[in-house]
Amino acid sequence: MKLPRFGHCFACVCLFSASPAAFSAVIDVTPGLNNVPIQRVVYTINGSDVIQTTEATGVSSVGDNEVLVKSIRVNNNGSIIDLGHFNTEGAEVRNVNPGLVSITGDGGAGLRGLGVYDNGVVTPTTAGVSAFATALAATTTDTDLRHFTYYDFLSSKPALGVPDYDLLYVRAMQPEDFLVVSERFGNTYFEVTPLKADGTPYTGANVLRFGGNATTTEYTVYDWNSGFAASGSNPGQAQAFSVASVSKFFEGTSVAPGPVYGFRIDNDGEADTKIFVVGTNPFSDNPYNPQLVPEPSTFLMSAGALFFGVFRRRRS
């Protein structure tokens, strides 16, 4: 039985070319470089917890049932902490690169092209920007390793240096929170730029490049091989992931650390990704993005209008 997913899912079809923040340094995140080492992962599978104290070798499980990441134990500069609170309230997808919708697969067998994979259900970019954006936003509302974006055997390449899309979250993340990224096969890279509440980059902040700067041998440029692969999305390739501190966006820069409301994604490495935002405390006390949450007065007016309408209908 599929576990319920909570939170809001938004899709905004804004189509324009968005460039990375000016004067940003690109910081590679690979095992032993700018990452927070993983020591243990707890998953929930079919209602039961599965504890992994050592990473897998290759693929240990293939399927399309949910594999939910429940918590991740890391060594953060000598402090052993358990990250078990996830920012899954939802996100809005903006600035989808319009060139993505014309990219198809190369015509071979198996999953081809670019899109979102959700436990066997596929939403390709060729279905249209709106459908893709909605499906992509939904990946932020759970911690399922088998619910991710895929870039498989593309008929053409996305333009180099042009971001693919923005993810703008309902709840901000603070510098003390952590970013977890999963990449199928753990062998390629993509870049993440931090965004302010209005969706613009923090000018001068670092760009984190997960996986380094080149494709390489499987499972070598991400910290932890989960061993879990999806039946319909290259079942010989498990999801691997790495953890980095949100504070890395500001480290060594003149930019004052502040709330990060989302990410600009540039996926020139054609990585198959899922992004988790996680912390040691619930995200319920982190600031809302005012652009994504209705003003209280607007909400109350809408609720009042709905109540009045129902009241009138009942009397008529």
RABELWO-V769469 format. One record per residue. N is the residue number from 1. PSI is psi as a letter, one per 40 degrees, with the letter a starting at -180 (999 if undefined). Layout:
{{N/PSI} {N/PSI}}
This chain:
{{1/h} {2/h} {3/i} {4/i} {5/h} {6/i} {7/i} {8/i} {9/h} {10/i} {11/h} {12/h} {13/g} {14/h} {15/g} {16/i} {17/h} {18/h} {19/i} {20/i} {21/i} {22/i} {23/f} {24/i} {25/i} {26/h} {27/h} {28/h} {29/h} {30/i} {31/h} {32/e} {33/h} {34/e} {35/i} {36/h} {37/h} {38/h} {39/d} {40/i} {41/h} {42/h} {43/i} {44/h} {45/h} {46/f} {47/e} {48/i} {49/h} {50/h} {51/h} {52/h} {53/e} {54/i} {55/i} {56/i} {57/h} {58/a} {59/h} {60/e} {61/h} {62/h} {63/a} {64/e} {65/i} {66/h} {67/g} {68/h} {69/h} {70/d} {71/i} {72/h} {73/h} {74/i} {75/h} {76/g} {77/f} {78/e} {79/h} {80/h} {81/i} {82/h} {83/h} {84/e} {85/h} {86/i} {87/g} {88/f} {89/e} {90/i} {91/i} {92/h} {93/h} {94/i} {95/f} {96/h} {97/h} {98/d} {99/e} {100/d} {101/e} {102/e} {103/h} {104/a} {105/i} {106/e} {107/e} {108/a} {109/i} {110/a} {111/h} {112/i} {113/a} {114/h} {115/a} {116/h} {117/h} {118/g} {119/f} {120/e} {121/h} {122/h} {123/g} {124/i} {125/d} {126/e} {127/e} {128/i} {129/d} {130/d} {131/d} {132/d} {133/d} {134/d} {135/d} {136/d} {137/d} {138/d} {139/e} {140/e} {141/e} {142/i} {143/f} {144/h} {145/e} {146/f} {147/g} {148/i} {149/i} {150/i} {151/g} {152/h} {153/f} {154/i} {155/d} {156/i} {157/i} {158/i} {159/h} {160/h} {161/e} {162/h} {163/i} {164/d} {165/i} {166/i} {167/h} {168/h} {169/i} {170/d} {171/h} {172/i} {173/i} {174/i} {175/d} {176/e} {177/i} {178/i} {179/h} {180/h} {181/h} {182/i} {183/h} {184/h} {185/e} {186/f} {187/e} {188/a} {189/i} {190/i} {191/i} {192/h} {193/h} {194/i} {195/i} {196/i} {197/d} {198/e} {199/e} {200/i} {201/i} {202/h} {203/h} {204/e} {205/i} {206/i} {207/h} {208/h} {209/g} {210/h} {211/e} {212/a} {213/e} {214/i} {215/i} {216/a} {217/i} {218/i} {219/e} {220/d} {221/e} {222/i} {223/d} {224/h} {225/h} {226/d} {227/e} {228/h} {229/i} {230/h} {231/d} {232/e} {233/g} {234/g} {235/e} {236/e} {237/h} {238/i} {239/h} {240/i} {241/i} {242/i} {243/h} {244/i} {245/i} {246/d} {247/e} {248/d} {249/d} {250/e} {251/h} {252/e} {253/i} {254/e} {255/h} {256/h} {257/h} {258/i} {259/h} {260/h} {261/e} {262/a} {263/i} {264/h} {265/h} {266/h} {267/g} {268/d} {269/e} {270/f} {271/i} {272/h} {273/i} {274/h} {275/h} {276/i} {277/h} {278/i} {279/a} {280/e} {281/i} {282/i} {283/e} {284/e} {285/e} {286/i} {287/i} {288/i} {289/h} {290/d} {291/d} {292/e} {293/h} {294/i} {295/i} {296/d} {297/d} {298/d} {299/d} {300/d} {301/d} {302/d} {303/d} {304/d} {305/d} {306/d} {307/d} {308/d} {309/d} {310/d} {311/d} {312/d} {313/d} {314/d} {315/d} {316/999}}
